[in-house]
Amino acid sequence: MTDAEFWDVERRLWLGGAEAFRAWVAADCLMVFPEPAGILTGPAIIEGLAAAPRWEAVAFAGQALRRTDDAVAVLAYRAEAVRPSGDPYRALCSSTYAHAAGAWWLVQHQQTPA
């Protein structure tokens, strides 16, 4: 994938629903969110997604992408997102994608409130 494609996938994961997660998130993915969500793995990620309202908009700033050969890509950025209620959410985020079985999969994601 190109750098631009990684950022497009990242945006889809913020704005899309369960179908986006099923398409890109590895079965053994590890995600870390602020409480009350906390640490989620495997099926708990999709379950947590179903229980939370989706984001209406998201903007990325300070984007950095690093690759190690063609097997791992790490994204880091500042996100500002808004839910339909209008309340903004700001976080420093990282996502790690791994290439396996001919496809790229999200294997790690973390959000630290900013």
LUMSE-976881 format. One line per 5 residues: number of its first residue (from 0); their letters; for each residue x, y, z of C-alpha. Coordinates in Angstrom, 2 decimals. Each point is the difference from the previous one (the first is absolute). Layout:
BEGIN
NUM) a) X,Y,Z  ...
% end
This chain:
BEGIN
0) mtdae) 0.00,0.00,0.00  1.07,3.57,-0.55  0.30,2.48,2.85  -3.19,1.72,-1.18  -1.87,-3.32,0.07
5) fwdve) 1.02,-0.61,3.60  -1.39,3.40,0.99  -3.20,-0.71,-1.92  -0.47,-3.29,1.88  0.67,1.76,3.31
10) rrlwl) -2.70,2.58,-0.80  -2.45,-2.77,-0.98  0.59,-1.70,3.35  -0.89,3.22,1.83  -3.11,0.75,-2.05
15) ggaea) -1.21,-3.42,-1.13  -1.90,-2.61,1.89  0.58,-3.63,0.75  0.45,-0.83,-3.69  3.14,2.17,-0.17
20) frawv) 1.39,-1.72,3.08  -0.72,-3.46,-1.38  1.81,0.93,-3.23  3.20,1.37,1.58  0.36,-1.08,3.65
25) aadcl) 1.94,-3.19,0.76  -1.78,-2.59,2.12  2.69,0.33,2.68  0.21,3.81,-0.12  0.72,1.88,3.23
30) mvfpe) -1.61,3.41,0.57  0.45,2.41,2.90  -2.57,2.74,0.60  -0.69,2.39,2.84  -2.32,-1.38,2.69
35) pagil) -2.66,-1.26,0.05  0.92,-1.97,-3.15  3.55,-0.81,1.16  1.86,-2.90,-1.60  -1.87,-1.94,-2.67
40) tgpai) 1.07,-3.07,-1.96  -1.56,-2.32,-2.56  -3.81,-0.15,-0.06  -0.26,2.59,2.79  1.13,2.64,-2.53
45) iegla) -3.02,-0.57,-2.25  -2.31,-0.27,3.02  1.33,3.29,1.38  -0.43,1.63,-3.37  -3.63,-1.10,-0.19
50) aaprw) -0.69,1.58,3.40  1.60,3.38,-0.77  -1.35,2.79,-2.22  2.08,0.50,-3.14  2.03,3.10,-0.73
55) eavaf) -1.55,2.55,-2.32  3.30,1.58,-1.06  3.72,-0.41,0.69  3.07,2.06,-0.89  3.59,-1.20,0.23
60) agqal) 3.02,2.25,0.71  3.70,-0.60,0.54  -0.20,-3.20,-1.99  3.03,-2.30,0.00  0.31,-3.39,-1.68
65) rrtdd) 2.92,-2.37,0.38  0.50,-3.33,-1.77  2.27,-2.90,0.78  0.61,-1.77,-3.30  -3.33,-1.07,-1.54
70) avavl) -1.41,-1.72,3.07  -0.81,2.71,2.57  -1.28,3.58,-0.17  -0.46,2.26,3.03  -2.17,3.12,-0.14
75) ayrae) 0.09,2.75,2.64  -2.14,3.12,0.01  -2.14,2.45,1.92  -3.73,-0.53,-0.57  -2.86,2.38,0.55
80) avrps) -3.36,-1.71,-0.37  -3.61,1.03,0.50  -3.03,-2.13,0.81  -3.49,1.04,-1.14  -0.45,1.63,3.45
85) gdpyr) 2.62,2.54,-1.09  2.45,-0.60,2.85  3.62,-0.05,-1.24  2.44,-2.76,0.92  3.74,0.49,-0.29
90) alcss) 2.55,-2.79,0.27  3.52,-1.01,-0.90  -0.30,-3.28,-1.90  2.12,-2.80,-1.36  -0.91,-2.92,-2.22
95) tyaha) 2.12,-2.92,-1.13  -0.78,-1.96,-3.15  1.61,-3.34,-0.87  0.10,-1.68,-3.39  -1.01,-3.66,0.24
100) agaww) -1.62,-2.52,-2.34  0.10,2.50,-2.87  -1.87,2.79,1.80  0.59,2.86,2.43  -1.65,-0.27,3.43
105) lvqhq) -0.28,2.41,2.92  1.67,-1.78,2.91  0.24,2.85,2.54  -1.68,3.34,0.67  0.30,2.36,2.96
110) qtpa) -1.63,3.32,0.88  1.35,2.30,2.69  -2.24,2.99,0.77  1.69,3.29,-0.90
% end
